């Protein structure tokens, strides 16, 4: 399953539309006022299903992940010199990126690739392609992408 993650133009807060391979909107992301980033994920019908919330006042960026109001995990940026890396305490996943920080892989405990995330550099707004092997991991890969993008926008 492939998803196209596109930031909306002319928005006061972080807002994105997430499309499937056929160009249909499958998720809508709305930024909310908060200390740090707080991103609500809505399904295609506008129903709030998940939240990515940046924890305030941490040394390295950390994002809490909520699905239907329940905290399911945390994404924490790891200190590495040349390759951006994040740890997710959800399913034992790890996220590692290339030196430029534009392409990422989510790896599970068995070292299997769960998803790849690639930034499209030829757009006016932040645009990513998220390629997920198993559709049931789509929402979680989207949440990881939102955390990575928020961390990069914060300049941390």
Beta strands, then each sheet from edge to edge (+ up, - down):
strand 1: 2-7
strand 2: 15-19
strand 3: 25-31
strand 4: 38-43
strand 5: 48-54
strand 6: 62-67
strand 7: 70-78
strand 8: 85-88
strand 9: 94-97
strand 10: 103-107
strand 11: 113-119
strand 12: 127-132
sheet 1: 1+ 2- 3+ 4- 5+ 6- 7+ 8- 9+ 10- 11+ 12- 1+
end
